[in-house]
Amino acid sequence: MSTVNFSVPAEVKHLFNQVFAGQNKSQILSDLMKRAIQEQQQKEKRKLAIEQLLKLREKQKKHPVSSRAIH
């Protein structure tokens, strides 16, 4: 297990400690970090998919693309 140090506003720390009192805060932070990673990976996948669709659209101007090819 690794240790990480982050600076957060005092108000955030206070609210976090208040809301998650008596719980394993390390596990909560780990879960939140995993969720943030997954969300970022999904954003990157969506961005790539959009870029690919836009490239297909450009090609479509010259040669129509089937729905199957887009899918």
C-alpha positions as CSV (number, residue, x, y, z in Angstrom):
1,M,0.0,0.0,0.0
2,S,1.3,3.5,-0.9
3,T,0.9,6.7,1.0
4,V,-0.1,9.9,-0.9
5,N,-0.2,13.5,0.3
6,F,-2.6,16.0,-1.2
7,S,-3.5,19.5,-0.1
8,V,-7.2,20.2,0.1
9,P,-9.1,23.2,1.4
10,A,-9.7,23.1,5.1
11,E,-13.4,23.2,4.6
12,V,-13.3,20.1,2.3
13,K,-11.3,18.2,4.9
14,H,-13.6,19.2,7.7
15,L,-16.7,18.1,5.7
16,F,-15.1,14.9,4.5
17,N,-14.2,14.0,8.1
18,Q,-17.7,14.9,9.2
19,V,-19.6,13.0,6.5
20,F,-17.4,9.9,6.7
21,A,-16.8,9.8,10.5
22,G,-16.2,6.3,11.8
23,Q,-15.5,5.0,8.3
24,N,-12.3,3.8,6.7
25,K,-11.3,7.0,5.0
26,S,-8.4,5.4,3.2
27,Q,-10.8,3.0,1.5
28,I,-13.2,5.8,0.7
29,L,-10.4,7.9,-0.9
30,S,-9.1,4.9,-2.8
31,D,-12.6,4.2,-4.2
32,L,-13.0,7.9,-5.1
33,M,-9.7,7.8,-6.9
34,K,-10.6,4.6,-8.8
35,R,-13.9,6.2,-9.8
36,A,-12.1,9.4,-11.0
37,I,-9.7,7.2,-13.1
38,Q,-12.6,5.3,-14.7
39,E,-14.4,8.5,-15.5
40,Q,-11.3,10.0,-17.1
41,Q,-10.8,6.8,-19.1
42,Q,-14.4,6.9,-20.3
43,K,-14.0,10.5,-21.4
44,E,-10.9,9.6,-23.4
45,K,-12.8,6.7,-25.0
46,R,-15.7,9.0,-25.9
47,K,-13.3,11.6,-27.3
48,L,-11.6,9.0,-29.5
49,A,-15.0,7.6,-30.7
50,I,-16.1,11.1,-31.6
51,E,-12.9,11.8,-33.5
52,Q,-13.3,8.6,-35.4
53,L,-16.9,9.5,-36.3
54,L,-15.8,12.9,-37.5
55,K,-13.2,11.3,-39.7
56,L,-15.8,9.0,-41.1
57,R,-18.1,12.0,-41.7
58,E,-15.3,13.7,-43.7
59,K,-14.8,10.6,-45.8
60,Q,-18.6,10.4,-46.3
61,K,-18.5,13.7,-48.2
62,K,-16.5,11.8,-50.9
63,H,-17.9,8.3,-50.3
64,P,-21.0,7.5,-48.3
65,V,-20.4,5.4,-45.3
66,S,-22.9,2.7,-44.2
67,S,-24.5,2.6,-40.8
68,R,-22.7,-0.7,-40.1
69,A,-19.3,1.0,-40.8
70,I,-20.2,3.8,-38.4
71,H,-21.3,1.4,-35.7
